[in-house]
Amino acid sequence: MHILDVFARPRSRPAAALCGLMALAVAFDASAYHRWRQYQVTISGSPSTNDVTGQAYSFQPTASGPTGYTLTFAISGKPAWASFDSSTGRLTGTPTSTNVGTYSNIVISVTDGPSTASLAPFSISVTSPDVASISGQPSTSVNVGAAYSFTPTATDSAGKPLTFSIQNPPSWASFNSVTGQLAGSPTATYAGTYSNIVISASDGTAQAALPAFSITVNQVSNGTATITWTPPLYNVDGSALTNLAGYRIYYGTATNSLNQSVQVANVGAASYTVSNLTSGTWYFGVTAYSTSGLESALSNLASKTVQ
């Protein structure tokens, strides 16, 4: 039994040695993990995933690594319109209209030699700029009492709803900010020219405007007045009138300013209709003239109000 005891004791030594080796392995692994953590590089950042043609794009990640090690950056899936700086990790560029599209699976990474880190893959979508346009040829005149209406045509490249605005609108007209319509019926009070009218369309970002234009409100000359008289038979001295040649009608908008006239070369005429009179009150007088060029005094004045 004693001999069996002697041979039984060494059996416990390999178990103790195995435990020692396991402890050593654990210590070794902890040291390796510490060194791995010490030399690990990191990279972070949130790159923009959208850009517009003609607009500069720029993204630079933030990276860190162990002291004394140089960081070097790399990229895969780089857009053809962009450039990349391997010393800073900056991605820059300005896409043109030929670069419209989506550039996918872009990956920026950094390394210090022993370790490497990468950003998650991202995409950049390049779109055309948001453009608003407006067109149309507004009428530049309207008669008093007539209806005026103009509605421009407008579009937005992004399909956004447009809002219209106007500068220097005529006081006799109304404007619709939803449709851009300018409409109204001016009365005689508004006769004249209304200048530098500008109609614009905007989607909140993009805006377009028509060239400035003017609208002239014309005083309508469609009134008429019929003047009647009694043909004279005698001269002022009482003698018979034998050389009557015709009549002259003088008229105007003031009694002391009959600055328009018409000649009626018909001795048998006893009336005449004057046309193309604008709105307002007109005054009329008649004279007779002879073949020798003598002209009588002006008759009593008559008047008519044209609406």
C-alpha positions in Angstrom: 0.0 0.0 0.0 2.9 2.3 0.7 4.4 1.8 -2.7 1.0 2.6 -4.3 1.0 5.9 -2.3 4.5 6.8 -3.7 3.3 6.3 -7.3 0.0 8.1 -6.7 1.4 11.5 -5.6 3.1 12.6 -8.9 -0.3 12.4 -10.6 -1.4 15.8 -9.1 1.6 17.7 -10.5 0.6 17.8 -14.2 -2.8 19.3 -13.1 -1.0 22.1 -11.2 1.2 22.8 -14.2 -1.8 22.9 -16.5 -3.4 25.5 -14.3 -0.2 27.6 -14.3 0.0 27.5 -18.1 -3.7 28.6 -18.4 -3.1 31.5 -16.0 0.0 32.5 -18.1 -2.1 32.3 -21.3 -4.8 34.5 -19.8 -2.2 37.1 -18.8 -0.6 36.9 -22.3 -4.0 37.5 -23.9 -4.8 40.4 -21.6 -1.5 42.0 -22.5 -2.1 41.5 -26.2 -5.5 43.0 -26.0 -4.1 46.0 -24.2 -1.5 46.5 -26.9 -4.2 46.1 -29.6 -6.3 48.7 -28.0 -3.3 51.0 -27.6 -2.4 50.9 -31.3 -6.0 50.9 -32.8 -7.0 53.8 -35.1 -10.5 55.3 -35.2 -12.4 57.3 -37.8 -15.8 59.1 -37.6 -17.9 61.6 -39.5 -21.2 62.0 -41.2 -20.7 62.8 -44.9 -23.5 64.7 -46.8 -25.3 62.3 -49.1 -26.7 65.0 -51.5 -25.3 67.7 -53.7 -26.5 70.0 -56.5 -24.7 70.5 -59.8 -22.5 73.6 -59.7 -22.3 73.5 -55.9 -19.1 72.5 -54.1 -19.1 69.3 -52.1 -16.7 68.8 -49.2 -16.3 66.2 -46.4 -13.4 65.5 -44.1 -13.6 62.7 -41.5 -12.1 62.8 -38.0 -9.5 60.2 -37.3 -7.1 59.4 -34.4 -4.3 56.9 -33.7 -1.4 56.2 -31.4 1.3 58.8 -30.9 4.2 58.6 -33.2 2.3 56.8 -36.0 1.4 58.5 -39.3 -2.2 58.2 -40.4 -2.9 57.5 -44.1 -6.3 57.7 -45.7 -7.7 55.8 -48.6 -11.0 55.7 -50.5 -12.9 53.3 -52.7 -15.9 54.1 -54.9 -14.7 57.7 -55.3 -17.0 59.7 -57.7 -15.2 60.7 -60.9 -16.0 64.4 -60.3 -14.3 64.4 -56.9 -10.7 64.5 -55.6 -9.4 62.8 -52.5 -6.5 63.9 -50.1 -4.8 60.8 -48.7 -3.1 62.8 -46.0 -6.3 64.4 -44.6 -9.1 62.1 -45.8 -10.9 65.1 -47.4 -13.3 64.4 -50.3 -14.1 67.5 -52.4 -15.4 68.4 -55.8 -18.0 70.3 -57.8 -20.2 68.1 -60.0 -21.5 69.5 -63.3 -24.7 68.8 -65.2 -23.1 65.7 -66.8 -22.6 64.2 -63.3 -26.2 64.0 -62.3 -26.8 60.6 -60.7 -26.2 58.5 -57.5 -22.7 57.5 -56.5 -22.9 54.5 -54.2 -20.7 52.4 -51.9 -18.1 55.1 -51.1 -15.8 53.9 -48.3 -13.2 56.1 -46.6 -10.6 54.3 -44.4 -7.6 55.2 -42.3 -4.6 53.2 -41.2 -1.5 53.7 -39.1 0.2 50.5 -40.4 -0.8 48.0 -37.6 -4.5 48.7 -37.7 -7.1 50.1 -40.1 -10.6 51.6 -39.5 -13.3 52.5 -42.1 -16.5 54.6 -42.2 -19.7 52.8 -43.2 -20.3 52.9 -46.9 -22.3 55.9 -48.1 -23.7 57.4 -51.3 -23.8 60.9 -52.8 -26.8 61.8 -54.9 -26.2 64.6 -57.4 -29.2 66.5 -58.7 -29.9 69.4 -61.0 -30.4 72.8 -59.3 -34.0 73.8 -58.4 -35.0 76.2 -61.2 -38.1 78.2 -61.5 -39.1 79.8 -64.9 -41.8 82.2 -66.0 -42.9 83.4 -69.4 -45.6 85.3 -71.2 -46.2 88.5 -73.2 -48.5 90.9 -71.3 -50.5 93.4 -73.3 -49.2 96.9 -72.8 -52.4 98.8 -73.4 -56.1 98.8 -72.6 -59.0 101.2 -73.4 -61.0 102.9 -70.7 -63.9 100.6 -69.8 -62.4 97.5 -71.4 -61.3 94.4 -69.5 -57.6 93.7 -69.1 -56.2 90.3 -68.2 -52.8 88.6 -68.2 -51.8 85.3 -66.7 -48.1 84.1 -67.0 -46.9 80.6 -67.5 -44.6 79.3 -64.8 -42.9 76.0 -64.0 -40.5 74.6 -61.4 -37.9 71.9 -62.1 -38.4 70.2 -58.8 -42.2 70.2 -59.2 -42.7 72.4 -56.1 -45.8 74.7 -55.9 -45.2 78.3 -57.1 -46.3 81.5 -55.4 -46.6 84.6 -57.5 -45.9 88.2 -56.5 -46.0 91.6 -58.3 -44.2 94.9 -58.0 -45.9 98.2 -58.9 -49.4 96.8 -59.7 -51.8 99.3 -61.4 -54.2 100.7 -58.8 -57.2 99.7 -61.0 -56.2 96.0 -61.3 -56.2 93.0 -58.9 -53.5 90.3 -58.7 -53.9 86.6 -57.9 -50.9 85.2 -56.0 -51.9 81.6 -56.8 -52.2 82.0 -60.6 -50.3 85.1 -61.3 -53.2 86.7 -63.1 -53.4 90.5 -63.3 -56.8 91.7 -64.2 -59.0 94.8 -64.1 -61.3 97.2 -66.0 -59.9 100.8 -65.7 -62.3 103.7 -65.8 -61.6 107.2 -67.3 -60.2 108.2 -64.0 -57.2 105.9 -64.5 -56.2 107.0 -68.0 -52.4 107.1 -68.2 -49.4 104.9 -68.2 -48.4 102.5 -65.4 -44.7 101.6 -65.6 -42.2 99.1 -64.2 -44.6 96.3 -63.4 -42.8 93.1 -62.5 -44.5 89.7 -62.0 -42.4 87.0 -60.3 -42.8 83.3 -59.4 -41.0 81.5 -56.5 -41.0 78.0 -55.0 -39.4 79.4 -51.8 -35.9 78.7 -53.0 -35.7 79.4 -56.7 -37.3 82.5 -58.2 -37.9 83.9 -61.7 -39.4 87.2 -63.0 -40.7 88.6 -66.2 -39.0 91.7 -67.6 -40.6 94.9 -66.3 -43.5 96.2 -68.5 -45.9 99.0 -68.7 -49.7 99.3 -69.3 -51.2 102.4 -70.9 -54.8 103.1 -70.2 -56.2 104.8 -73.3 -58.9 107.4 -73.2 -61.5 106.1 -75.6 -62.5 108.6 -78.4 -65.9 107.2 -79.5 -68.3 110.0 -78.3 -70.3 112.1 -80.8 -72.2 115.3 -80.8 -74.5 116.7 -83.4 -74.5 120.4 -83.9 -77.4 122.2 -85.7 -77.8 125.8 -86.9 -79.9 128.0 -89.0 -78.2 129.1 -92.3 -77.8 132.9 -92.4 -79.7 134.9 -95.1 -78.3 138.4 -94.5 -75.0 140.2 -93.8 -74.6 142.1 -90.6 -75.5 145.3 -92.4 -78.9 143.8 -93.4 -78.0 143.3 -97.0 -78.7 140.0 -98.7 -76.0 137.3 -98.2 -75.1 136.2 -101.7 -71.6 134.8 -101.3 -71.9 132.3 -98.5 -69.2 129.5 -98.8 -69.7 127.3 -95.7 -69.4 127.0 -92.0 -66.8 126.3 -89.3 -67.5 124.5 -86.1 -65.2 125.2 -83.2 -65.2 122.9 -80.1 -63.2 122.0 -77.0 -63.4 120.9 -73.4 -63.5 124.5 -72.0 -65.5 127.6 -73.1 -62.4 129.6 -73.4 -60.4 126.9 -75.2 -62.3 125.8 -78.4 -59.0 124.6 -79.8 -60.4 122.1 -82.3 -62.4 122.9 -85.5 -64.0 121.3 -88.5 -65.0 123.0 -91.8 -68.3 122.3 -93.5 -68.0 123.5 -97.1 -71.7 123.1 -97.9 -73.9 126.2 -97.8 -77.0 124.1 -97.6 -75.9 122.2 -94.5 -77.8 122.9 -91.3 -76.2 120.2 -89.0 -73.0 118.3 -88.5 -71.9 115.4 -86.3 -68.6 115.6 -84.6 -67.1 112.2 -83.6 -64.1 110.8 -81.7 -64.9 112.7 -78.6 -63.5 111.5 -75.3 -65.4 111.3 -72.0 -66.2 114.7 -70.5 -68.1 117.9 -71.3 -67.6 119.5 -74.8 -68.5 123.0 -75.9 -69.4 124.0 -79.5 -69.8 127.1 -81.5 -70.5 127.8 -85.3 -69.4 130.6 -87.7 -70.2 131.2 -91.3 -67.7 132.3 -93.9 -68.0 133.9 -97.4 -66.2 133.2 -100.7 -64.1 136.3 -100.0 -62.8 134.7 -96.8 -64.8 136.9 -94.3 -66.0 135.0 -91.2 -68.9 135.8 -88.9 -68.7 136.1 -85.2 -69.0 132.8 -83.2 -72.6 131.7 -82.4 -73.9 131.0 -78.9 -72.2 128.0 -77.4 -73.8 124.6 -77.0 -72.5 121.8 -74.8 -72.7 118.0 -74.5 -71.4 115.6 -71.9 -69.9 112.4 -73.3 -69.9 109.4 -70.9 
